[in-house]
Amino acid sequence: MTIGSKLAWDDTVLPFQLDLSDIRGRVARLDGVLNGVLSQHDYPEPVEALVAEMALLTALIGQTVKLRWKLSLQVQTRGAVRMIATDYFAPTAEGEPARIRAYASFDRDQVNEQAAFDQLQDGYFAILMDQGEGTTPYQGITPLAGGSLAACAESYFAQSEQLPTRFALNFGKAMNADGTGEWRAGGIMIQVMPKASPFAQGGGSGDGGLLRAEDLVDGDEEENWRRVNFHVDTVDELELIGPDLPPTDLLVRLFHEEQPRVFDAQPVRFGCTCSEDRVRQSLSIYSARDIEKMTTDDGRVTADCQFCGAHYDLDPETVGFEAKK
């Protein structure tokens, strides 16, 4: 696929609702966000794919939450990829973009030619929500299962929120007109509207007895869920990441019988919140003796941001709770 220029709907999340089915959803397209995330690191291809999938999930999930500050997705494993961490920062004002950052920690010697998800072994998928000062952060965890990070996210919503949820994602490198490659990603999220219904009891039909979306619906709701999923199954990968079909047209193509309504699109950008002040704050718990142990042979205290690669070089006498003013 050749992409000549940036498209108007790149780096946006479009919310929608299917009134006939009582189902809400999101369509996301990421371009510059992914390139901003991945250009900071020299990841092997399977690790790039995992980070791209995680960033796309973060954009879709973050836009569904009435978020005042930060939503984080994390994967921790004992496999070749030890950790993947993403953050979604809510817009600071009306009309402002949300910001996404992501990075992965991995053992390069253990990364192999197997599928990306196979680089993750014996771990968990977590969603953390922090609404800012004066609130208690929330965390929900589910095992790694289902063969993809999207399946893990679906399992999280089934176990922790009891909300039937489905993701259809596609991502990969596209070729620009000048022959250079850039990452692109697109995806759809659908979710049954939250209701004050009793939680499901007992085990589910998923791996290891985990609940699945199908375990949470019955009657008319089950029929609606099956019908909408049938439409999602027909989506083509080029419809998700290609240049020819705007998200609004995709929704009409998939769900015209479901009476889709769209809302204002949310722009997203690559962005990091690191700063020298935050580094100093993180070091403020250490004594002068501790700071001395962190000091380099050149007589400096240094720190690097894992997310954006920013490098901070500080005078050791100016950090820690015994810093000289």
PLY file of the C-alpha trace (Angstrom):
ply
format ascii 1.0
element vertex 325
property float x
property float y
property float z
element edge 324
property int vertex1
property int vertex2
end_header
0.00 0.00 0.00
1.30 3.46 -0.87
0.28 6.47 1.19
0.97 9.79 -0.46
0.20 12.15 2.44
-1.26 12.28 5.91
-4.99 11.72 5.94
-7.49 13.94 7.72
-8.74 11.10 9.94
-5.30 9.84 11.00
-4.57 10.05 14.75
-8.23 10.32 15.68
-10.77 8.28 17.63
-14.37 8.54 16.42
-17.06 7.55 18.98
-20.34 6.11 17.72
-23.49 4.49 18.99
-25.76 1.89 17.39
-29.17 2.95 18.63
-31.03 -0.11 17.33
-28.70 -2.48 19.22
-27.87 -0.43 22.34
-24.18 -0.83 21.55
-21.49 1.85 21.62
-18.18 1.85 19.85
-15.05 3.61 18.66
-13.11 3.71 15.39
-9.44 4.65 15.76
-6.79 5.49 13.18
-3.18 6.01 14.30
-0.29 7.23 12.17
1.96 9.89 13.69
1.26 8.58 17.18
2.74 5.19 16.35
5.73 6.66 14.57
6.33 8.96 17.52
6.22 5.99 19.90
8.29 3.55 17.84
10.92 5.96 16.53
12.27 6.39 20.07
13.51 2.78 20.21
15.19 0.10 18.13
12.62 -2.64 18.66
12.73 -6.01 16.89
9.72 -6.51 14.60
7.66 -8.68 17.01
8.15 -6.11 19.77
7.14 -3.28 17.43
3.95 -5.16 16.59
3.08 -5.66 20.27
3.68 -2.00 21.09
1.60 -0.94 18.07
-1.29 -3.19 19.16
-1.06 -1.94 22.74
-1.04 1.72 21.64
-4.11 1.16 19.44
-5.96 -0.52 22.31
-4.98 2.36 24.57
-6.45 4.91 22.16
-9.72 2.99 21.87
-10.14 2.26 25.58
-8.97 5.66 26.78
-11.62 7.44 24.76
-14.43 5.38 26.34
-13.56 6.47 29.90
-14.72 9.71 31.51
-11.11 10.42 32.25
-9.73 13.45 34.03
-6.09 12.43 33.97
-4.47 9.13 32.97
-5.36 5.62 31.82
-2.54 3.06 31.66
-2.31 -0.38 30.08
0.43 -2.75 31.22
1.64 -6.21 30.34
4.09 -8.02 32.64
5.53 -11.40 31.59
8.46 -13.77 32.03
8.90 -14.14 28.29
11.20 -12.42 25.83
9.12 -9.26 26.23
9.15 -8.48 29.94
6.88 -5.46 30.02
4.79 -3.21 27.80
3.49 0.03 29.27
1.23 2.64 27.67
-0.36 5.82 28.99
-3.34 7.78 27.68
-3.56 11.33 29.02
-6.96 12.99 28.79
-7.25 16.32 26.94
-6.45 19.25 29.19
-9.13 21.44 27.62
-12.07 21.23 25.21
-10.82 20.68 21.67
-7.31 19.69 22.79
-5.84 16.32 21.74
-5.36 13.38 24.07
-1.77 12.16 24.35
-0.38 8.64 24.16
3.04 7.26 25.04
4.33 3.67 25.15
7.43 1.56 25.56
8.51 -2.08 25.97
11.22 -3.79 27.97
12.58 -6.98 26.40
15.50 -9.41 26.23
16.84 -9.10 22.69
18.58 -12.48 22.90
15.27 -14.23 23.63
13.17 -12.58 20.92
12.59 -15.17 18.19
10.78 -15.66 14.88
7.54 -16.79 16.49
4.37 -14.72 16.42
4.42 -11.51 18.41
2.07 -12.76 21.15
4.29 -15.82 21.66
7.01 -13.49 22.96
4.82 -13.10 26.06
4.87 -15.95 28.56
3.38 -16.46 32.01
2.10 -12.99 32.77
-0.87 -10.67 33.04
-2.64 -7.79 31.32
-3.68 -4.83 33.49
-5.64 -1.63 33.11
-4.99 1.17 35.60
-7.01 4.36 35.93
-5.74 7.42 37.80
-8.19 10.33 38.03
-5.61 12.58 39.65
-4.98 14.16 43.01
-7.46 13.31 45.74
-8.64 10.05 44.13
-7.70 6.40 44.62
-6.21 4.75 41.50
-8.10 1.73 40.15
-6.45 -1.41 38.78
-7.93 -4.47 37.07
-5.90 -7.53 36.04
-6.56 -10.52 33.78
-4.27 -13.39 32.66
-2.62 -13.36 29.26
-4.88 -15.54 27.12
-6.60 -15.73 23.77
-3.63 -15.28 21.45
-3.56 -11.48 21.23
-3.50 -8.36 23.36
-6.93 -7.50 21.95
-8.27 -10.80 23.32
-6.71 -9.96 26.69
-8.49 -6.60 26.69
-11.79 -8.31 25.83
-11.20 -10.72 28.72
-10.48 -7.80 31.06
-13.82 -6.15 30.28
-15.64 -9.46 30.70
-14.01 -10.29 34.06
-13.61 -6.89 35.70
-16.42 -4.81 34.20
-18.82 -7.53 32.98
-19.19 -5.56 29.74
-19.31 -7.57 26.49
-16.56 -6.02 24.36
-15.03 -6.78 20.97
-11.95 -5.39 19.19
-11.09 -5.72 15.50
-7.58 -4.37 14.88
-5.07 -4.10 12.07
-1.61 -2.57 12.09
1.63 -2.66 10.14
4.12 -0.66 8.09
2.87 1.22 5.06
4.98 2.64 2.25
5.04 6.38 1.61
5.37 7.84 -1.87
9.09 8.40 -1.27
9.65 4.73 -0.43
10.05 5.11 3.33
8.02 2.98 5.69
5.73 4.25 8.42
3.52 2.46 10.92
-0.23 2.70 10.58
-2.96 1.15 12.68
-6.72 1.07 12.67
-9.34 -0.61 14.77
-12.94 -0.89 15.88
-14.17 -1.38 19.43
-17.78 -2.31 20.19
-19.27 -2.65 23.65
-22.71 -3.27 25.09
-23.93 -0.17 26.88
-23.38 -0.47 30.67
-26.44 -1.58 32.64
-27.17 -2.12 36.31
-27.68 -5.84 35.73
-26.52 -8.64 38.10
-22.99 -9.89 37.56
-22.52 -13.30 35.94
-21.85 -16.11 38.39
-19.51 -19.06 38.03
-16.91 -19.83 35.38
-16.94 -18.77 31.76
-16.38 -20.45 28.41
-12.97 -18.89 27.76
-9.46 -20.23 28.37
-9.10 -21.43 31.95
-12.76 -20.72 32.69
-12.47 -16.99 31.95
-15.65 -15.15 31.09
-16.22 -14.19 27.46
-18.56 -11.59 26.00
-20.95 -14.34 24.92
-21.31 -15.47 28.54
-22.72 -12.07 29.53
-25.61 -11.65 27.09
-28.94 -13.37 26.64
-32.31 -12.77 25.03
-32.58 -9.71 22.79
-29.19 -8.48 23.96
-27.58 -11.72 22.77
-29.26 -11.42 19.37
-28.10 -7.80 19.01
-24.55 -8.73 20.04
-24.36 -11.61 17.57
-25.74 -9.50 14.74
-23.35 -6.59 15.26
-20.39 -8.96 15.61
-21.37 -10.57 12.31
-21.00 -7.15 10.67
-17.63 -6.56 12.38
-16.42 -9.91 11.04
-16.80 -8.56 7.49
-14.35 -5.66 7.96
-11.34 -5.75 5.65
-7.84 -4.76 6.81
-7.61 -2.01 4.18
-10.86 -0.58 5.48
-9.12 -0.13 8.85
-5.76 1.27 7.73
-6.12 2.13 4.05
-6.42 5.66 2.63
-9.70 5.30 0.75
-12.45 4.83 3.34
-13.13 7.46 6.04
-14.34 6.06 9.39
-17.82 7.54 8.88
-18.18 5.69 5.57
-16.89 2.50 7.23
-19.60 2.75 9.89
-22.27 3.19 7.25
-20.92 0.21 5.31
-20.87 -2.02 8.40
-23.84 -0.84 10.43
-26.29 1.04 8.22
-29.15 -1.18 9.49
-28.22 -0.47 13.12
-28.89 3.29 12.96
-25.33 4.48 13.74
-24.82 7.89 15.33
-21.39 9.50 15.42
-20.05 12.04 17.88
-17.14 14.47 17.77
-13.84 12.85 16.88
-11.06 12.99 19.49
-7.59 13.83 18.13
-4.68 11.97 19.72
-0.98 12.78 19.64
2.26 11.23 20.81
3.18 13.01 24.01
5.15 12.55 27.21
4.78 14.20 30.60
8.38 13.80 31.72
10.24 16.94 32.82
13.24 17.98 34.86
10.89 18.95 37.69
9.40 15.45 37.74
12.87 13.88 37.80
13.86 16.12 40.71
10.65 15.20 42.50
11.31 11.47 42.07
14.81 11.97 43.52
13.59 14.05 46.45
13.18 10.96 48.68
16.93 10.18 48.60
19.60 11.36 51.01
22.86 12.94 49.98
24.57 9.57 50.54
22.07 7.86 48.21
22.57 10.58 45.60
26.31 10.08 45.81
25.85 6.42 44.85
23.90 7.53 41.77
26.52 10.06 40.69
28.51 9.20 37.55
32.28 9.36 37.19
31.75 12.74 35.57
30.12 14.04 38.74
26.55 14.18 37.43
23.22 12.49 38.16
21.56 11.42 34.92
18.14 10.01 34.04
16.57 8.88 30.79
12.85 8.73 30.02
11.92 5.26 28.76
8.93 6.66 26.87
10.35 9.55 24.85
14.12 9.19 25.23
14.64 12.56 26.93
17.95 12.76 28.82
18.32 14.71 32.06
21.71 15.75 33.43
21.65 17.17 36.96
24.08 18.57 39.51
24.06 16.05 42.42
24.17 18.89 44.93
20.80 20.14 43.71
18.78 16.88 44.09
17.56 14.85 47.06
16.04 16.01 50.32
19.42 17.29 51.50
20.02 19.33 48.36
21.84 22.61 48.73
19.51 25.45 47.90
0 1
1 2
2 3
3 4
4 5
5 6
6 7
7 8
8 9
9 10
10 11
11 12
12 13
13 14
14 15
15 16
16 17
17 18
18 19
19 20
20 21
21 22
22 23
23 24
24 25
25 26
26 27
27 28
28 29
29 30
30 31
31 32
32 33
33 34
34 35
35 36
36 37
37 38
38 39
39 40
40 41
41 42
42 43
43 44
44 45
45 46
46 47
47 48
48 49
49 50
50 51
51 52
52 53
53 54
54 55
55 56
56 57
57 58
58 59
59 60
60 61
61 62
62 63
63 64
64 65
65 66
66 67
67 68
68 69
69 70
70 71
71 72
72 73
73 74
74 75
75 76
76 77
77 78
78 79
79 80
80 81
81 82
82 83
83 84
84 85
85 86
86 87
87 88
88 89
89 90
90 91
91 92
92 93
93 94
94 95
95 96
96 97
97 98
98 99
99 100
100 101
101 102
102 103
103 104
104 105
105 106
106 107
107 108
108 109
109 110
110 111
111 112
112 113
113 114
114 115
115 116
116 117
117 118
118 119
119 120
120 121
121 122
122 123
123 124
124 125
125 126
126 127
127 128
128 129
129 130
130 131
131 132
132 133
133 134
134 135
135 136
136 137
137 138
138 139
139 140
140 141
141 142
142 143
143 144
144 145
145 146
146 147
147 148
148 149
149 150
150 151
151 152
152 153
153 154
154 155
155 156
156 157
157 158
158 159
159 160
160 161
161 162
162 163
163 164
164 165
165 166
166 167
167 168
168 169
169 170
170 171
171 172
172 173
173 174
174 175
175 176
176 177
177 178
178 179
179 180
180 181
181 182
182 183
183 184
184 185
185 186
186 187
187 188
188 189
189 190
190 191
191 192
192 193
193 194
194 195
195 196
196 197
197 198
198 199
199 200
200 201
201 202
202 203
203 204
204 205
205 206
206 207
207 208
208 209
209 210
210 211
211 212
212 213
213 214
214 215
215 216
216 217
217 218
218 219
219 220
220 221
221 222
222 223
223 224
224 225
225 226
226 227
227 228
228 229
229 230
230 231
231 232
232 233
233 234
234 235
235 236
236 237
237 238
238 239
239 240
240 241
241 242
242 243
243 244
244 245
245 246
246 247
247 248
248 249
249 250
250 251
251 252
252 253
253 254
254 255
255 256
256 257
257 258
258 259
259 260
260 261
261 262
262 263
263 264
264 265
265 266
266 267
267 268
268 269
269 270
270 271
271 272
272 273
273 274
274 275
275 276
276 277
277 278
278 279
279 280
280 281
281 282
282 283
283 284
284 285
285 286
286 287
287 288
288 289
289 290
290 291
291 292
292 293
293 294
294 295
295 296
296 297
297 298
298 299
299 300
300 301
301 302
302 303
303 304
304 305
305 306
306 307
307 308
308 309
309 310
310 311
311 312
312 313
313 314
314 315
315 316
316 317
317 318
318 319
319 320
320 321
321 322
322 323
323 324
